[in-house]
Amino acid sequence: MRLLTLFIGCVFSASVQANHTEPVDTTVAGNLRMEEVVVVGFKQDSRGQDPLAVTQLSKSFMRNAEMTSIKDLGYTIPNFFIPEYGTRQNSPVFVRGVGSKTNGPTVGFYVDGVPHMERSSFDDDLFDLSSLEVLRGPQGTLYGRNCIGGIINAYTHSALEYQGTRVKLSYGKYNDAGANLYHYGKINDNLGYAVSGSYRHNDGYFTNAFDNSKVDKFNEGFIRGRIFWKPSERWTLTADISYRNSDQGGYPYAIYDVEKDETGEINYNRYSSYMRQLTTAGLNARYEGEGWELNSQTAYQYIDDHMGIDQDFTARDLYWVKQGVRQNIFSEEVTMKSNNENRYQWMVGAFFFNDGYKKSLSTTYISQNYCTPKFYDTPTTGVSLYHQSSLDIVGGLQAQLGLRFDYEHAHEDYKAYRTEAWATQLGSPVDVYDSKLSFTQLTPKFTLRYLTQNNELFYASLTRGYKTGGFNSTFLQDDERTYKPEYNWNYEVGTKLSFLNHAVDAEVTLFYVDWRHQQITQTIAGVGNITRNAGHSDSKGVELGLTLRPIQPLTFNVNYGYTYARFKEYKRSETVDYSGNVLPLVPRHTLSVNGSYTLLPTNSVLDRLVFSAGLNGMGKIYWNEDNAVAQKFYTLLNAKVSATFGKLTWEVWGKNLTDTNYLTYYFKAGNAMGQKGRPMSFGTSVIIDL
């Protein structure tokens, strides 16, 4: 706390000389770029005319909807789902039915171009963002491994374009207290800097009946610093470093009565927790030549996390699991592209990464008085080359062709021991495993786009997606030590339209996904999660995005997605056949309806009054391959009021105002277990802009 207090003081001192020039944020949310200047990545079309399904969220939309975490996207983006369960370590993302509960992610996550390649680093806050975009469908041609479902790109400001200071203090139910701040300053026209930090505490939403303690209490601190430098007119350099420390309880699982559709009391005897230290650094260099541009992104991420979990989730002292992961991830990407008005446009790039992954995992069988410590040393190295060409054929018709080559090599050194429970000496290993895996892959993409003179967009695309294979942390037999890559073909047609002078903006997408060797994770009681490959699956659906502005101060944003995903062929064993069943953890419907009304009083101390409300719906969701248990469609009602008085803004918000009772996760490990969704909560915030 002393460090945080000192940091706040430094920022306030620096803010005295700051010039607050934040760009006007007039678009609440959008599937198309209109009034608001929305930041896009180096690989995207700067005019927002990419032939793909993308939802862009502006700063004001995220603020009005009280979006504070990446997991809030699950109720905003069509056919996009991040189940809220466990801890911050558990952040699986599912897009159009494509996802993974464990192991590598299926959706890429980038913050200002810096990749977050490990799923445990996904759960981030959204305070300091200028905009965010979600690209749905395989993006492997330009982004590579583990982007078989899509991409999340988050962007902050540049201190060379925006200077200012913001402080936010918030408090809510469950003793939910937070402090956020950022400061953007400019030393001269060519040199700027930014610092930001946050602290968050929550007493926890769920109570453990065993000792009447909170299961999921939460504490987290974050600090980030950046330097922006233009040494010449053509060069722009950005250096970035951040540190995040999370300490939380978690895994509020309770026995679930399938017949009554009821979740019992949380009642287990050992406190389960997750602690994460996350350090991220990046160096971006961009050069603008005559008709071409160069972008270099160097990134490093260090993850140190520790998990302790009462694996039986009962008051009996049966199983205790400890896991520790240390990961050093280095990556370098260089991309060149054309930047002119020619009919032919091109992009070429190369990507390299090295992932030093070390994990320890021990399961203590307390009642049987033995423990099984296991150690994994799994370095992985990969290199990629990619190219994309675009050609304007005639009129507004354009063809686009992309191709990527990936090579990846993984090596695992595995040792397993068996000791007495709580023993400090390991002895000799009972199992040793040293193995190597190599993968190569070609990932093509073909798109036809037609752009009218009124900037109405129509497109059709065929894209291949690819997710690498790997090693299982737990297994029952030797052939389960590894799992194969999965790949899919995504067929997509879509349109982006605007009517009545942008009073109505619409995006409609139809898709079909056909994929093989899908990686499916099963939870085995007393063992853990095992990933296996299914035979053949598919997914089909529709996505609709609408932005409506019937009158100037009123804006509605509607997003709807429908997905029907199934196993076409999946024989789990000689006696178990899941062929024809619906894929687990894939909502059939996703619905988001958000509205905001802004008043700008005259001759008053009140400068702005904003009323916001949102209705989010999701379901039906099957939890397992057998389709025995499902969560029906449910809705959550949120609302917020914010009033601005000069540099001060006061906000009052509420989430799940109808106190909807729903299941956010279910699994079977001996007993049927479930986690309830968060109950009704409300709070208030004070924001100071300097």
KAMO-V584914 format. One record per residue. N is the residue number from 0. OMEGA is omega in whole degrees, -180 to 180 (NA if undefined). NEAR is the number of other C-alpha atoms within 12 Angstrom. Layout:
n=N omega=OMEGA near=NEAR
n=N omega=OMEGA near=NEAR
//
This chain:
n=0 omega=179 near=16
n=1 omega=178 near=9
n=2 omega=-180 near=15
n=3 omega=179 near=23
n=4 omega=178 near=17
n=5 omega=-179 near=13
n=6 omega=178 near=27
n=7 omega=180 near=30
n=8 omega=179 near=19
n=9 omega=-179 near=20
n=10 omega=178 near=31
n=11 omega=179 near=27
n=12 omega=-179 near=16
n=13 omega=-174 near=26
n=14 omega=-178 near=28
n=15 omega=-177 near=19
n=16 omega=-176 near=18
n=17 omega=177 near=29
n=18 omega=-174 near=22
n=19 omega=-178 near=24
n=20 omega=-179 near=21
n=21 omega=179 near=26
n=22 omega=-179 near=23
n=23 omega=-178 near=17
n=24 omega=-173 near=24
n=25 omega=179 near=26
n=26 omega=-177 near=37
n=27 omega=175 near=42
n=28 omega=-178 near=47
n=29 omega=170 near=50
n=30 omega=175 near=47
n=31 omega=177 near=41
n=32 omega=178 near=37
n=33 omega=-172 near=27
n=34 omega=-173 near=18
n=35 omega=174 near=25
n=36 omega=-176 near=26
n=37 omega=179 near=39
n=38 omega=174 near=31
n=39 omega=-178 near=35
n=40 omega=-178 near=32
n=41 omega=-175 near=36
n=42 omega=-180 near=35
n=43 omega=175 near=26
n=44 omega=-177 near=23
n=45 omega=179 near=16
n=46 omega=179 near=18
n=47 omega=-177 near=31
n=48 omega=178 near=29
n=49 omega=178 near=37
n=50 omega=179 near=42
n=51 omega=180 near=45
n=52 omega=-177 near=48
n=53 omega=173 near=44
n=54 omega=180 near=46
n=55 omega=179 near=44
n=56 omega=180 near=46
n=57 omega=179 near=41
n=58 omega=-178 near=37
n=59 omega=179 near=35
n=60 omega=-180 near=39
n=61 omega=179 near=37
n=62 omega=-179 near=39
n=63 omega=180 near=38
n=64 omega=-179 near=43
n=65 omega=176 near=36
n=66 omega=-176 near=33
n=67 omega=-176 near=26
n=68 omega=175 near=27
n=69 omega=-179 near=39
n=70 omega=177 near=29
n=71 omega=178 near=29
n=72 omega=-178 near=43
n=73 omega=179 near=36
n=74 omega=-173 near=39
n=75 omega=-174 near=45
n=76 omega=179 near=50
n=77 omega=177 near=50
n=78 omega=-178 near=54
n=79 omega=-173 near=49
n=80 omega=170 near=43
n=81 omega=-179 near=43
n=82 omega=-178 near=41
n=83 omega=-179 near=35
n=84 omega=175 near=30
n=85 omega=-180 near=35
n=86 omega=177 near=39
n=87 omega=176 near=40
n=88 omega=-175 near=40
n=89 omega=179 near=29
n=90 omega=178 near=36
n=91 omega=-180 near=42
n=92 omega=179 near=47
n=93 omega=179 near=42
n=94 omega=-180 near=50
n=95 omega=-180 near=52
n=96 omega=-178 near=53
n=97 omega=-179 near=53
n=98 omega=-179 near=48
n=99 omega=-179 near=42
n=100 omega=180 near=40
n=101 omega=179 near=31
n=102 omega=-173 near=35
n=103 omega=180 near=37
n=104 omega=175 near=38
n=105 omega=178 near=49
n=106 omega=178 near=47
n=107 omega=-180 near=43
n=108 omega=-178 near=39
n=109 omega=173 near=36
n=110 omega=-176 near=39
n=111 omega=177 near=37
n=112 omega=-180 near=43
n=113 omega=-177 near=38
n=114 omega=169 near=40
n=115 omega=-168 near=42
n=116 omega=-179 near=39
n=117 omega=-176 near=40
n=118 omega=-178 near=33
n=119 omega=178 near=38
n=120 omega=-175 near=39
n=121 omega=-170 near=39
n=122 omega=-173 near=32
n=123 omega=178 near=35
n=124 omega=-171 near=32
n=125 omega=-172 near=35
n=126 omega=-169 near=36
n=127 omega=-177 near=41
n=128 omega=172 near=33
n=129 omega=176 near=34
n=130 omega=180 near=38
n=131 omega=179 near=44
n=132 omega=177 near=41
n=133 omega=177 near=41
n=134 omega=-176 near=39
n=135 omega=-177 near=46
n=136 omega=-176 near=55
n=137 omega=179 near=50
n=138 omega=-173 near=45
n=139 omega=-178 near=44
n=140 omega=180 near=43
n=141 omega=-174 near=45
n=142 omega=171 near=54
n=143 omega=-170 near=47
n=144 omega=170 near=49
n=145 omega=172 near=43
n=146 omega=-175 near=44
n=147 omega=179 near=47
n=148 omega=-178 near=47
n=149 omega=-177 near=46
n=150 omega=168 near=46
n=151 omega=177 near=45
n=152 omega=177 near=39
n=153 omega=-176 near=40
n=154 omega=172 near=30
n=155 omega=-179 near=36
n=156 omega=168 near=40
n=157 omega=-179 near=37
n=158 omega=176 near=36
n=159 omega=-179 near=29
n=160 omega=-176 near=27
n=161 omega=176 near=27
n=162 omega=178 near=34
n=163 omega=-179 near=38
n=164 omega=175 near=39
n=165 omega=176 near=35
n=166 omega=179 near=34
n=167 omega=175 near=33
n=168 omega=-176 near=29
n=169 omega=176 near=32
n=170 omega=-179 near=28
n=171 omega=179 near=27
n=172 omega=-176 near=24
n=173 omega=179 near=23
n=174 omega=-180 near=22
n=175 omega=-176 near=26
n=176 omega=-179 near=28
n=177 omega=174 near=33
n=178 omega=179 near=33
n=179 omega=176 near=40
n=180 omega=169 near=41
n=181 omega=176 near=43
n=182 omega=175 near=45
n=183 omega=-180 near=42
n=184 omega=-180 near=39
n=185 omega=179 near=31
n=186 omega=172 near=21
n=187 omega=-176 near=17
n=188 omega=-176 near=19
n=189 omega=-176 near=24
n=190 omega=179 near=26
n=191 omega=-178 near=32
n=192 omega=177 near=38
n=193 omega=173 near=41
n=194 omega=178 near=42
n=195 omega=-180 near=40
n=196 omega=179 near=41
n=197 omega=172 near=40
n=198 omega=-178 near=36
n=199 omega=175 near=33
n=200 omega=174 near=30
n=201 omega=-179 near=28
n=202 omega=-180 near=25
n=203 omega=-178 near=31
n=204 omega=-170 near=30
n=205 omega=-176 near=30
n=206 omega=176 near=28
n=207 omega=-179 near=31
n=208 omega=-177 near=23
n=209 omega=-179 near=20
n=210 omega=178 near=16
n=211 omega=178 near=16
n=212 omega=176 near=24
n=213 omega=-177 near=29
n=214 omega=-166 near=39
n=215 omega=176 near=33
n=216 omega=-167 near=33
n=217 omega=172 near=32
n=218 omega=179 near=31
n=219 omega=174 near=35
n=220 omega=-175 near=32
n=221 omega=175 near=37
n=222 omega=-177 near=32
n=223 omega=176 near=31
n=224 omega=-178 near=29
n=225 omega=175 near=35
n=226 omega=179 near=31
n=227 omega=-174 near=34
n=228 omega=173 near=31
n=229 omega=-179 near=29
n=230 omega=176 near=18
n=231 omega=-178 near=15
n=232 omega=-174 near=14
n=233 omega=-176 near=19
n=234 omega=171 near=21
n=235 omega=-180 near=27
n=236 omega=177 near=33
n=237 omega=176 near=36
n=238 omega=-170 near=34
n=239 omega=173 near=35
n=240 omega=-179 near=32
n=241 omega=179 near=29
n=242 omega=179 near=28
n=243 omega=179 near=34
n=244 omega=-179 near=31
n=245 omega=177 near=37
n=246 omega=-174 near=33
n=247 omega=165 near=36
n=248 omega=-178 near=40
n=249 omega=179 near=41
n=250 omega=180 near=44
n=251 omega=-177 near=47
n=252 omega=179 near=43
n=253 omega=178 near=38
n=254 omega=-176 near=31
n=255 omega=178 near=30
n=256 omega=-175 near=20
n=257 omega=-177 near=21
n=258 omega=-178 near=11
n=259 omega=-176 near=10
n=260 omega=-177 near=21
n=261 omega=175 near=22
n=262 omega=-178 near=27
n=263 omega=179 near=28
n=264 omega=169 near=27
n=265 omega=-171 near=36
n=266 omega=174 near=32
n=267 omega=-162 near=35
n=268 omega=-179 near=25
n=269 omega=-179 near=33
n=270 omega=-180 near=36
n=271 omega=-172 near=37
n=272 omega=176 near=35
n=273 omega=178 near=37
n=274 omega=-175 near=33
n=275 omega=168 near=36
n=276 omega=-174 near=31
n=277 omega=177 near=39
n=278 omega=-177 near=31
n=279 omega=179 near=40
n=280 omega=180 near=34
n=281 omega=175 near=35
n=282 omega=-179 near=31
n=283 omega=177 near=36
n=284 omega=-179 near=32
n=285 omega=179 near=32
n=286 omega=178 near=28
n=287 omega=179 near=24
n=288 omega=177 near=18
n=289 omega=179 near=13
n=290 omega=178 near=17
n=291 omega=-179 near=22
n=292 omega=178 near=28
n=293 omega=178 near=30
n=294 omega=176 near=34
n=295 omega=180 near=33
n=296 omega=174 near=37
n=297 omega=-176 near=32
n=298 omega=176 near=38
n=299 omega=177 near=34
n=300 omega=178 near=35
n=301 omega=-180 near=34
n=302 omega=176 near=37
n=303 omega=-178 near=34
n=304 omega=-177 near=34
n=305 omega=-179 near=33
n=306 omega=171 near=36
n=307 omega=-172 near=31
n=308 omega=174 near=39
n=309 omega=-167 near=37
n=310 omega=179 near=43
n=311 omega=177 near=38
n=312 omega=177 near=42
n=313 omega=178 near=32
n=314 omega=177 near=22
n=315 omega=-179 near=18
n=316 omega=-174 near=23
n=317 omega=-175 near=27
n=318 omega=173 near=34
n=319 omega=-176 near=39
n=320 omega=173 near=36
n=321 omega=178 near=33
n=322 omega=175 near=34
n=323 omega=-180 near=30
n=324 omega=170 near=31
n=325 omega=-171 near=29
n=326 omega=174 near=36
n=327 omega=-176 near=31
n=328 omega=177 near=35
n=329 omega=178 near=34
n=330 omega=177 near=35
n=331 omega=178 near=29
n=332 omega=177 near=37
n=333 omega=-178 near=34
n=334 omega=173 near=35
n=335 omega=178 near=31
n=336 omega=177 near=32
n=337 omega=179 near=29
n=338 omega=-179 near=23
n=339 omega=-178 near=15
n=340 omega=-179 near=14
n=341 omega=178 near=14
n=342 omega=-179 near=20
n=343 omega=177 near=22
n=344 omega=-176 near=28
n=345 omega=175 near=31
n=346 omega=176 near=33
n=347 omega=-180 near=32
n=348 omega=176 near=34
n=349 omega=-177 near=30
n=350 omega=177 near=35
n=351 omega=174 near=33
n=352 omega=173 near=33
n=353 omega=-176 near=26
n=354 omega=176 near=31
n=355 omega=-171 near=29
n=356 omega=177 near=31
n=357 omega=-178 near=30
n=358 omega=170 near=31
n=359 omega=-177 near=32
n=360 omega=179 near=31
n=361 omega=175 near=40
n=362 omega=179 near=38
n=363 omega=177 near=34
n=364 omega=-166 near=29
n=365 omega=-177 near=26
n=366 omega=180 near=15
n=367 omega=173 near=17
n=368 omega=170 near=19
n=369 omega=-176 near=22
n=370 omega=-179 near=30
n=371 omega=176 near=36
n=372 omega=178 near=38
n=373 omega=-177 near=33
n=374 omega=-176 near=32
n=375 omega=172 near=33
n=376 omega=-168 near=31
n=377 omega=175 near=33
n=378 omega=180 near=30
n=379 omega=179 near=33
n=380 omega=179 near=29
n=381 omega=177 near=33
n=382 omega=-177 near=30
n=383 omega=171 near=34
n=384 omega=-178 near=32
n=385 omega=-180 near=37
n=386 omega=174 near=34
n=387 omega=178 near=33
n=388 omega=176 near=27
n=389 omega=-178 near=30
n=390 omega=173 near=25
n=391 omega=-173 near=23
n=392 omega=179 near=18
n=393 omega=-179 near=15
n=394 omega=179 near=14
n=395 omega=-178 near=22
n=396 omega=-179 near=24
n=397 omega=174 near=30
n=398 omega=-179 near=31
n=399 omega=-179 near=34
n=400 omega=179 near=31
n=401 omega=179 near=35
n=402 omega=179 near=33
n=403 omega=173 near=34
n=404 omega=179 near=30
n=405 omega=170 near=35
n=406 omega=-178 near=27
n=407 omega=179 near=30
n=408 omega=179 near=25
n=409 omega=-180 near=29
n=410 omega=178 near=28
n=411 omega=173 near=29
n=412 omega=-172 near=27
n=413 omega=175 near=30
n=414 omega=180 near=30
n=415 omega=-178 near=28
n=416 omega=172 near=28
n=417 omega=-177 near=26
n=418 omega=169 near=26
n=419 omega=178 near=22
n=420 omega=177 near=25
n=421 omega=178 near=22
n=422 omega=179 near=18
n=423 omega=178 near=12
n=424 omega=-176 near=14
n=425 omega=-176 near=22
n=426 omega=-179 near=15
n=427 omega=179 near=13
n=428 omega=177 near=18
n=429 omega=178 near=16
n=430 omega=178 near=18
n=431 omega=-176 near=19
n=432 omega=179 near=24
n=433 omega=-173 near=20
n=434 omega=178 near=22
n=435 omega=176 near=23
n=436 omega=175 near=27
n=437 omega=-179 near=24
n=438 omega=170 near=28
n=439 omega=-176 near=24
n=440 omega=170 near=30
n=441 omega=-177 near=27
n=442 omega=-179 near=39
n=443 omega=176 near=34
n=444 omega=178 near=36
n=445 omega=-176 near=30
n=446 omega=168 near=33
n=447 omega=-178 near=33
n=448 omega=174 near=34
n=449 omega=-178 near=31
n=450 omega=-180 near=26
n=451 omega=178 near=20
n=452 omega=178 near=11
n=453 omega=179 near=16
n=454 omega=171 near=25
n=455 omega=-170 near=28
n=456 omega=174 near=34
n=457 omega=-178 near=32
n=458 omega=172 near=35
n=459 omega=-176 near=31
n=460 omega=174 near=37
n=461 omega=-173 near=33
n=462 omega=175 near=43
n=463 omega=176 near=41
n=464 omega=-174 near=45
n=465 omega=174 near=47
n=466 omega=-173 near=45
n=467 omega=173 near=39
n=468 omega=-179 near=37
n=469 omega=-176 near=35
n=470 omega=173 near=40
n=471 omega=176 near=35
n=472 omega=177 near=37
n=473 omega=-179 near=38
n=474 omega=179 near=26
n=475 omega=-180 near=21
n=476 omega=-170 near=12
n=477 omega=-177 near=15
n=478 omega=177 near=16
n=479 omega=179 near=21
n=480 omega=-179 near=28
n=481 omega=173 near=32
n=482 omega=-173 near=31
n=483 omega=171 near=28
n=484 omega=170 near=36
n=485 omega=179 near=39
n=486 omega=179 near=40
n=487 omega=170 near=41
n=488 omega=-179 near=34
n=489 omega=177 near=42
n=490 omega=-170 near=33
n=491 omega=170 near=37
n=492 omega=-177 near=31
n=493 omega=178 near=33
n=494 omega=176 near=36
n=495 omega=-171 near=40
n=496 omega=176 near=34
n=497 omega=-177 near=28
n=498 omega=171 near=19
n=499 omega=177 near=15
n=500 omega=178 near=15
n=501 omega=172 near=28
n=502 omega=176 near=25
n=503 omega=173 near=26
n=504 omega=-174 near=35
n=505 omega=172 near=37
n=506 omega=179 near=39
n=507 omega=-179 near=36
n=508 omega=171 near=40
n=509 omega=-177 near=32
n=510 omega=171 near=38
n=511 omega=-179 near=34
n=512 omega=179 near=40
n=513 omega=-177 near=36
n=514 omega=-173 near=38
n=515 omega=177 near=29
n=516 omega=-179 near=29
n=517 omega=-179 near=40
n=518 omega=-177 near=43
n=519 omega=-179 near=37
n=520 omega=175 near=34
n=521 omega=177 near=32
n=522 omega=-179 near=29
n=523 omega=-177 near=20
n=524 omega=178 near=25
n=525 omega=-179 near=30
n=526 omega=-178 near=27
n=527 omega=-178 near=31
n=528 omega=178 near=28
n=529 omega=178 near=31
n=530 omega=177 near=35
n=531 omega=-180 near=37
n=532 omega=171 near=34
n=533 omega=-176 near=33
n=534 omega=-171 near=30
n=535 omega=-180 near=30
n=536 omega=173 near=37
n=537 omega=-180 near=36
n=538 omega=179 near=41
n=539 omega=-179 near=34
n=540 omega=-177 near=35
n=541 omega=177 near=32
n=542 omega=-178 near=42
n=543 omega=175 near=37
n=544 omega=-180 near=41
n=545 omega=169 near=37
n=546 omega=-175 near=41
n=547 omega=177 near=32
n=548 omega=-176 near=30
n=549 omega=174 near=20
n=550 omega=-170 near=16
n=551 omega=-176 near=18
n=552 omega=-174 near=24
n=553 omega=179 near=24
n=554 omega=174 near=35
n=555 omega=174 near=35
n=556 omega=-177 near=45
n=557 omega=175 near=38
n=558 omega=180 near=45
n=559 omega=176 near=38
n=560 omega=175 near=42
n=561 omega=179 near=34
n=562 omega=170 near=40
n=563 omega=-177 near=36
n=564 omega=-174 near=39
n=565 omega=169 near=39
n=566 omega=175 near=35
n=567 omega=178 near=26
n=568 omega=179 near=25
n=569 omega=175 near=31
n=570 omega=-177 near=23
n=571 omega=178 near=20
n=572 omega=179 near=12
n=573 omega=-176 near=8
n=574 omega=-177 near=8
n=575 omega=-179 near=13
n=576 omega=-180 near=19
n=577 omega=-179 near=28
n=578 omega=-179 near=24
n=579 omega=179 near=22
n=580 omega=178 near=28
n=581 omega=179 near=34
n=582 omega=178 near=44
n=583 omega=176 near=43
n=584 omega=178 near=46
n=585 omega=178 near=48
n=586 omega=177 near=46
n=587 omega=180 near=40
n=588 omega=167 near=38
n=589 omega=-175 near=45
n=590 omega=177 near=39
n=591 omega=177 near=39
n=592 omega=-178 near=35
n=593 omega=178 near=40
n=594 omega=176 near=36
n=595 omega=180 near=39
n=596 omega=-175 near=29
n=597 omega=175 near=27
n=598 omega=178 near=22
n=599 omega=-177 near=19
n=600 omega=174 near=16
n=601 omega=180 near=10
n=602 omega=-178 near=8
n=603 omega=175 near=13
n=604 omega=178 near=16
n=605 omega=-178 near=20
n=606 omega=-176 near=21
n=607 omega=176 near=26
n=608 omega=-176 near=28
n=609 omega=174 near=34
n=610 omega=-179 near=30
n=611 omega=176 near=38
n=612 omega=-180 near=34
n=613 omega=175 near=36
n=614 omega=-178 near=31
n=615 omega=-179 near=38
n=616 omega=-178 near=39
n=617 omega=175 near=41
n=618 omega=-2 near=36
n=619 omega=-177 near=31
n=620 omega=171 near=38
n=621 omega=-173 near=32
n=622 omega=-177 near=35
n=623 omega=-178 near=29
n=624 omega=-179 near=34
n=625 omega=179 near=25
n=626 omega=-178 near=25
n=627 omega=-176 near=21
n=628 omega=-179 near=30
n=629 omega=172 near=34
n=630 omega=179 near=35
n=631 omega=178 near=22
n=632 omega=180 near=24
n=633 omega=180 near=30
n=634 omega=177 near=30
n=635 omega=-180 near=34
n=636 omega=178 near=31
n=637 omega=179 near=37
n=638 omega=-179 near=36
n=639 omega=173 near=35
n=640 omega=177 near=32
n=641 omega=-180 near=33
n=642 omega=-178 near=32
n=643 omega=177 near=27
n=644 omega=-177 near=21
n=645 omega=-179 near=17
n=646 omega=-176 near=22
n=647 omega=175 near=23
n=648 omega=178 near=30
n=649 omega=-178 near=30
n=650 omega=172 near=34
n=651 omega=-175 near=32
n=652 omega=175 near=35
n=653 omega=179 near=31
n=654 omega=-176 near=34
n=655 omega=-174 near=27
n=656 omega=176 near=24
n=657 omega=-180 near=21
n=658 omega=180 near=20
n=659 omega=178 near=24
n=660 omega=-177 near=23
n=661 omega=-179 near=33
n=662 omega=180 near=41
n=663 omega=177 near=38
n=664 omega=178 near=38
n=665 omega=173 near=43
n=666 omega=180 near=38
n=667 omega=177 near=32
n=668 omega=-170 near=25
n=669 omega=174 near=18
n=670 omega=171 near=23
n=671 omega=-174 near=30
n=672 omega=178 near=37
n=673 omega=173 near=36
n=674 omega=179 near=40
n=675 omega=173 near=34
n=676 omega=-177 near=30
n=677 omega=-180 near=29
n=678 omega=179 near=26
n=679 omega=177 near=24
n=680 omega=179 near=29
n=681 omega=-178 near=30
n=682 omega=-179 near=28
n=683 omega=-179 near=29
n=684 omega=172 near=31
n=685 omega=-179 near=30
n=686 omega=177 near=30
n=687 omega=177 near=29
n=688 omega=-177 near=31
n=689 omega=NA near=30
//
